[in-house]
Amino acid sequence: MKIKRIVVGMLETNCYLLYNGEEMLVVDPGADAKKIIGEIEKTGIKPKYIVNTHGHPDHVMANREVEERTGAKIIENLQEGEKITVRDSDLRIMHTPGHTKDSFCLKGELFLMGGDVLFVDGHGRTDLPGGSDAEMKETIHRLKKELPKETLIYPGHGEPFTIDEWKGDY
């Protein structure tokens, strides 16, 4: 599985292209659809799906334009344990509330598309509508317990890091 990070928008949101052979998944196309589509075209692979780790505008603003220009289907209402398959790789949905009620992560083999749950030096905000510090704490404890320490976290903002490198306060 190849993973390409594209930084977009004023909040420098990470959009990710996950591709394997001839299939692609676009995660969090938050802004600058033209830039995202340009990077998609460089791969020569047509995206199959678009997925958002949560519904904040900085993660979803380019959804419709990327969908219209590429034909990718936006997947919504994903539930804990569901899988998205990109060619021969399965990504499992992990419900991770705290930043928002609907936040989730995509777990692959030794990597996690983390949205705004974890950043190298902390976690996503919990003071916005739908956020919960108590739920964030539970989510982080779950991730630290379930993920091998070498799991690479691809956050919604900032550089990737391993769960072992996380410097948060929970």
C-alpha positions as CSV (number, residue, x, y, z in Angstrom):
1,M,0.0,0.0,0.0
2,K,1.4,3.4,-1.0
3,I,0.4,6.5,1.0
4,K,0.8,10.0,-0.4
5,R,0.2,13.0,1.9
6,I,-1.1,16.2,0.4
7,V,-1.2,19.3,2.7
8,V,-4.2,21.5,1.8
9,G,-6.0,24.6,3.0
10,M,-5.4,27.4,5.5
11,L,-5.4,24.9,8.4
12,E,-2.8,22.7,6.6
13,T,-5.0,19.7,6.7
14,N,-3.5,16.4,5.5
15,C,-5.3,14.7,2.7
16,Y,-4.1,11.2,1.9
17,L,-4.1,9.1,-1.2
18,L,-3.9,5.4,-0.3
19,Y,-3.3,3.2,-3.4
20,N,-2.5,-0.3,-4.2
21,G,-2.1,-1.5,-7.8
22,E,-5.1,0.0,-9.6
23,E,-7.3,1.1,-6.7
24,M,-7.2,4.2,-4.6
25,L,-8.9,5.7,-1.5
26,V,-8.9,9.5,-0.9
27,V,-9.0,10.4,2.8
28,D,-10.0,13.8,4.0
29,P,-10.0,16.0,0.9
30,G,-10.3,19.2,3.0
31,A,-9.6,21.9,0.5
32,D,-7.8,22.7,-2.8
33,A,-9.6,20.1,-5.0
34,K,-7.4,21.2,-8.0
35,K,-4.2,20.3,-6.1
36,I,-5.6,16.9,-4.9
37,I,-6.9,16.0,-8.4
38,G,-3.5,16.9,-9.8
39,E,-1.8,14.5,-7.4
40,I,-4.4,11.8,-8.2
41,E,-3.7,12.2,-11.9
42,K,0.0,11.9,-11.4
43,T,-0.5,8.3,-10.1
44,G,-2.6,7.3,-13.1
45,I,-5.0,5.5,-10.7
46,K,-8.7,6.3,-10.6
47,P,-9.9,6.6,-6.9
48,K,-12.6,4.2,-5.9
49,Y,-13.7,5.9,-2.7
50,I,-13.5,9.2,-0.7
51,V,-13.6,8.9,3.1
52,N,-13.7,11.5,5.8
53,T,-12.4,10.8,9.3
54,H,-14.9,13.3,10.7
55,G,-17.1,16.1,9.4
56,H,-15.2,19.3,10.1
57,P,-15.0,21.6,7.1
58,D,-11.2,21.5,6.9
59,H,-11.5,17.7,6.2
60,V,-14.5,17.7,3.8
61,M,-14.6,20.9,1.7
62,A,-13.2,19.4,-1.5
63,N,-15.4,16.2,-1.3
64,R,-17.9,17.1,-4.0
65,E,-15.4,18.5,-6.5
66,V,-13.1,15.4,-6.1
67,E,-16.1,13.2,-6.4
68,E,-17.4,14.9,-9.6
69,R,-14.0,15.1,-11.3
70,T,-12.9,11.5,-10.5
71,G,-16.0,9.5,-10.1
72,A,-15.0,8.3,-6.6
73,K,-17.9,7.4,-4.3
74,I,-18.1,9.2,-0.9
75,I,-18.6,6.6,1.8
76,E,-20.5,7.9,4.8
77,N,-21.9,6.5,8.0
78,L,-19.1,4.0,8.6
79,Q,-19.4,1.8,11.7
80,E,-16.9,0.2,14.1
81,G,-15.4,-2.9,12.6
82,E,-16.5,-2.3,9.0
83,K,-13.8,-2.8,6.3
84,I,-12.8,-0.8,3.2
85,T,-10.8,-2.8,0.7
86,V,-8.3,-1.2,-1.6
87,R,-7.4,-4.0,-4.0
88,D,-6.0,-6.6,-1.6
89,S,-5.6,-4.4,1.5
90,D,-8.3,-4.2,4.2
91,L,-8.7,-1.0,6.3
92,R,-10.7,-1.5,9.4
93,I,-12.9,1.3,10.9
94,M,-12.2,2.2,14.5
95,H,-14.8,4.5,16.1
96,T,-12.7,7.1,17.9
97,P,-14.9,9.8,19.5
98,G,-13.5,12.7,21.4
99,H,-12.7,15.3,18.8
100,T,-16.2,14.8,17.4
101,K,-18.9,12.1,18.1
102,D,-18.5,10.7,14.6
103,S,-14.6,10.6,14.5
104,F,-13.1,7.4,13.3
105,C,-9.7,6.1,12.2
106,L,-8.8,3.7,9.4
107,K,-6.5,0.9,10.6
108,G,-4.2,-0.8,8.1
109,E,-1.3,-3.1,8.6
110,L,0.9,-1.2,11.0
111,F,-0.5,2.2,10.2
112,L,-3.5,4.3,11.2
113,M,-5.2,7.2,9.4
114,G,-5.9,9.1,12.6
115,G,-7.8,12.3,11.5
116,D,-7.8,14.8,14.4
117,V,-7.5,12.2,17.1
118,L,-3.8,12.1,17.7
119,F,-1.0,14.6,16.9
120,V,2.7,13.9,17.8
121,D,2.5,16.2,20.7
122,G,-1.1,15.8,21.8
123,H,-4.6,15.3,20.5
124,G,-7.4,17.0,18.7
125,R,-9.5,19.7,20.3
126,T,-12.4,18.6,22.5
127,D,-13.9,22.0,23.2
128,L,-15.9,22.3,19.9
129,P,-19.5,21.1,19.6
130,G,-19.6,17.3,19.8
131,G,-16.2,17.1,21.4
132,S,-15.6,15.4,24.7
133,D,-12.4,15.3,26.8
134,A,-13.7,12.1,28.6
135,E,-14.3,10.3,25.3
136,M,-10.9,11.5,23.9
137,K,-9.2,10.0,26.9
138,E,-11.0,6.7,26.4
139,T,-10.1,6.7,22.7
140,I,-6.4,7.4,23.4
141,H,-6.2,4.7,26.0
142,R,-7.8,2.2,23.5
143,L,-5.4,3.1,20.7
144,K,-2.4,2.9,23.0
145,K,-3.6,-0.6,24.2
146,E,-4.6,-2.0,20.8
147,L,-1.9,-0.6,18.5
148,P,1.6,-2.0,18.3
149,K,4.1,0.6,19.3
150,E,5.6,0.8,15.8
151,T,2.2,1.6,14.3
152,L,2.7,4.7,12.0
153,I,0.1,7.4,12.7
154,Y,-1.0,9.6,9.8
155,P,-2.6,12.6,11.5
156,G,-5.1,15.1,10.1
157,H,-2.4,17.8,10.6
158,G,1.3,17.6,10.9
159,E,3.9,14.9,10.2
160,P,3.4,11.2,10.6
161,F,4.8,9.5,13.8
162,T,4.7,6.2,15.6
163,I,2.4,5.5,18.5
164,D,5.5,5.0,20.5
165,E,6.7,8.6,19.7
166,W,3.4,10.1,20.8
167,K,4.0,12.8,23.4
168,G,0.5,13.5,24.6
169,D,-0.7,13.8,28.2
170,Y,-3.1,10.9,28.6
